[in-house]
Amino acid sequence: MRGHIALNTLMVGSVLIGAFGAGDAFPVASSKETKSWTERFNLDACVWASSGKNDFFILEPGDQATFEGHDGKDPTRLVITVLEETRKVAGVETRIVEERETRNGELVEVSRNFFAVCGPTDDVFYFGEAVDLYKGGKVVDDEGSWTAGVAGAKPGLFMPSRPLLGARCYQELAPGVAMDRIEVVSDSVSLKTPAGEFHDCLKTEETTPLEPGVKDYKIYARGVGMIQDGVLLLTQHGSVAPTKP
């Protein structure tokens, strides 16, 4: 892991937003933490779009990525598809991105994630997700589901258009339910996957105050998006016929 610079602010497009940026106060970071996490964003300045992209995230209907690997001994497959379908969340028309995960060929989770692009900077914000957990072919739980504008939840910054080394921000802001946050730990990773070899990639460390000590890592390539999610590697990426509701 490449060394990083600790920052208390995050460059979002061309707007620098810090711990006392615009927006309502929303205390989510513990006062005991030695470094702060960006948790407030000037969303009033956004011109929202349900389609678009930046260097590390594609939000265009039909875009699909497939990941494969082993969760322990279990062969695992994750398919992420940008759907034709949209949903209005907190007054914003968001795009639905579906994730389907199987283990040993059995469906274990389907999540429908709500994203929108903040123009003109092209920062991608996360407005929530509807989670269905499966067992034996039946839905057994919806743990992790949240929606911006409900029960104090607010949109989080999923992928800034200009991520800085050492920047730290919340991707999810649903108190007590989903509080994922990322730190950019490298911007020069090289990775070979079944889908190709990638260079100058972005690596993020993902944590949450809801599970102290747990860390996950993801890698993103320019023009492609995520190419590694923990133990899962990108095996295929491209455009498919958009799935309509």
C-alpha positions in Angstrom: 0.0 0.0 0.0 1.3 3.4 -1.0 1.6 6.0 1.7 -1.1 8.7 1.8 -1.6 12.2 3.0 -4.1 12.8 5.7 -6.7 15.4 4.6 -9.6 16.9 6.4 -11.2 18.1 3.2 -12.2 16.4 0.0 -12.0 17.9 -3.5 -15.4 17.4 -5.1 -15.1 18.4 -8.7 -14.0 22.1 -8.5 -15.6 22.7 -5.1 -13.6 22.2 -1.9 -15.8 21.1 0.9 -14.7 20.5 4.5 -16.0 19.6 7.9 -17.9 23.0 8.0 -19.1 23.0 4.4 -22.6 24.0 3.3 -25.6 21.9 4.3 -27.2 20.9 7.6 -25.1 19.7 10.4 -25.0 15.9 10.5 -22.7 14.6 13.2 -21.6 11.1 12.2 -17.9 11.0 12.9 -16.9 10.3 16.5 -15.0 13.0 18.4 -12.5 10.4 19.4 -11.3 9.9 15.8 -7.9 11.5 15.0 -8.8 12.3 11.4 -12.1 13.6 10.1 -14.4 12.3 7.4 -16.2 14.5 4.9 -19.9 14.1 5.7 -21.5 17.3 4.4 -21.9 18.2 0.7 -23.2 21.3 -1.0 -26.0 19.5 -2.8 -27.9 22.7 -3.5 -25.2 23.5 -6.2 -25.9 20.2 -8.1 -27.7 19.9 -11.4 -28.8 16.3 -11.1 -28.8 13.7 -13.8 -29.7 10.0 -13.6 -27.2 9.2 -16.3 -23.5 10.2 -16.8 -20.0 9.2 -15.7 -16.7 10.3 -14.4 -13.2 8.7 -14.7 -14.0 5.9 -12.2 -17.8 5.4 -12.3 -20.1 4.8 -15.3 -23.8 5.4 -14.7 -25.2 4.7 -18.2 -28.0 2.2 -18.9 -26.7 -1.1 -20.1 -23.3 -0.9 -18.6 -22.5 -4.2 -17.0 -19.5 -5.7 -15.0 -19.0 -9.3 -13.9 -16.7 -10.2 -11.0 -15.7 -13.7 -9.9 -13.6 -15.2 -7.1 -13.8 -17.3 -4.0 -15.4 -16.4 -0.7 -13.5 -18.9 1.4 -14.1 -22.1 -0.5 -17.2 -20.9 -2.2 -17.0 -19.8 -5.8 -18.7 -16.4 -5.9 -20.0 -14.4 -8.8 -21.2 -10.7 -8.8 -23.0 -9.1 -11.7 -23.5 -5.3 -11.6 -25.9 -3.8 -14.2 -27.0 -0.2 -14.8 -30.7 -0.5 -15.4 -33.0 1.5 -17.6 -35.1 2.0 -14.6 -35.0 5.2 -12.4 -36.5 6.1 -9.0 -37.1 9.4 -7.4 -35.4 9.6 -4.0 -35.4 12.7 -1.8 -36.7 14.7 -4.8 -33.9 13.6 -7.2 -34.4 11.2 -10.1 -31.8 8.5 -9.5 -30.6 5.6 -11.7 -31.0 2.1 -10.4 -27.9 -0.1 -10.4 -28.6 -3.8 -9.8 -26.2 -6.1 -8.0 -26.8 -9.9 -8.2 -24.5 -12.1 -6.1 -24.4 -15.9 -6.2 -22.3 -18.5 -4.3 -21.9 -22.0 -5.4 -24.4 -21.1 -8.1 -27.1 -20.1 -5.6 -28.5 -16.6 -5.4 -27.7 -15.0 -2.1 -28.3 -11.3 -2.6 -29.9 -8.8 -5.0 -29.6 -5.1 -4.3 -31.0 -2.2 -6.2 -28.8 0.9 -5.6 -29.8 4.5 -6.3 -27.3 6.8 -7.8 -27.3 10.3 -9.4 -24.6 12.4 -11.0 -24.1 16.0 -9.6 -23.3 18.3 -12.5 -21.4 20.1 -13.7 -18.6 18.4 -11.7 -19.8 14.8 -12.4 -19.5 13.6 -8.8 -21.6 10.5 -8.2 -23.8 10.5 -5.1 -25.4 7.5 -3.4 -29.1 7.8 -2.4 -29.7 4.4 -0.9 -30.4 0.8 -1.7 -33.1 -1.9 -1.5 -31.5 -5.2 -0.4 -33.0 -8.7 -0.7 -31.1 -11.5 1.0 -31.9 -15.0 -0.2 -31.7 -18.5 1.3 -33.0 -21.5 -0.6 -34.3 -19.4 -3.3 -36.5 -17.2 -1.0 -36.0 -13.7 0.4 -35.2 -13.9 4.1 -34.1 -10.4 5.0 -33.6 -6.9 3.8 -30.7 -5.9 6.1 -28.7 -2.9 4.9 -31.6 -1.3 3.1 -31.8 2.5 3.4 -33.2 5.5 1.5 -32.0 9.1 1.6 -34.7 11.4 3.1 -36.0 8.6 5.4 -35.2 8.2 9.1 -32.4 10.8 9.0 -30.6 9.3 6.0 -28.8 11.6 3.6 -27.0 11.1 0.2 -23.3 10.1 0.5 -20.5 10.8 -2.0 -19.9 7.5 -3.7 -17.2 8.5 -6.3 -15.9 12.1 -6.7 -14.8 13.1 -10.2 -11.4 14.2 -8.8 -10.5 11.9 -5.9 -7.4 13.0 -4.0 -4.9 10.8 -2.4 -5.7 10.6 1.3 -9.2 12.0 0.9 -11.8 10.5 3.2 -15.6 10.6 2.9 -18.9 8.9 3.7 -20.5 7.0 0.9 -23.6 6.1 3.0 -25.2 8.3 5.6 -28.0 6.2 7.2 -27.4 6.3 11.0 -27.4 2.8 12.6 -28.1 1.1 9.3 -25.4 1.9 6.6 -22.4 4.1 7.3 -19.8 3.0 4.8 -16.9 5.4 4.3 -13.8 5.3 2.1 -10.3 6.6 2.1 -8.2 6.9 -1.1 -5.0 5.0 -0.2 -3.4 4.9 -3.7 -3.8 6.4 -7.1 -1.0 4.3 -8.9 -2.1 0.7 -8.5 -1.5 -1.8 -11.4 -3.7 -4.9 -11.5 -4.1 -7.8 -13.9 -7.6 -9.3 -14.1 -9.2 -11.9 -16.4 -10.8 -8.8 -18.2 -7.4 -7.2 -18.8 -4.4 -5.4 -17.3 -4.9 -1.9 -15.8 -2.5 0.8 -14.6 -2.7 4.0 -12.6 -5.7 2.7 -10.7 -7.5 4.1 -7.7 -7.5 2.0 -4.5 -9.9 2.7 -1.6 -10.1 1.4 1.9 -13.6 0.9 3.1 -14.6 1.0 6.7 -17.7 1.7 8.8 -18.2 2.8 12.4 -20.9 0.2 12.7 -18.2 -2.6 12.5 -15.0 -1.2 14.0 -11.8 -2.9 12.8 -13.4 -4.3 9.6 -11.7 -3.2 6.4 -12.4 -3.9 2.7 -10.5 -2.7 -0.4 -11.7 -1.9 -3.9 -9.8 -0.9 -7.0 -11.1 1.3 -9.8 -9.7 1.8 -13.3 -10.1 4.9 -15.4 -12.8 4.5 -18.1 -14.0 1.2 -16.6 -14.9 1.6 -13.0 -14.5 -1.0 -10.3 -12.1 -3.9 -11.3 -11.7 -5.5 -7.9 -14.0 -5.9 -4.9 -12.2 -7.6 -2.1 -11.4 -11.1 -3.4 -13.5 -10.7 -6.6 -11.8 -9.7 -9.8 -13.4 -8.2 -13.0 -13.9 -11.0 -15.6 -16.0 -9.1 -18.1 -17.1 -5.5 -18.8 -19.2 -4.0 -21.5 -22.6 -2.8 -22.6 -25.7 -5.0 -22.8 -29.2 -4.3 -23.8 -30.7 -2.1 -21.1 -33.0 -4.0 -18.8 -36.4 -2.2 -18.5 -38.8 -2.5 -15.6 
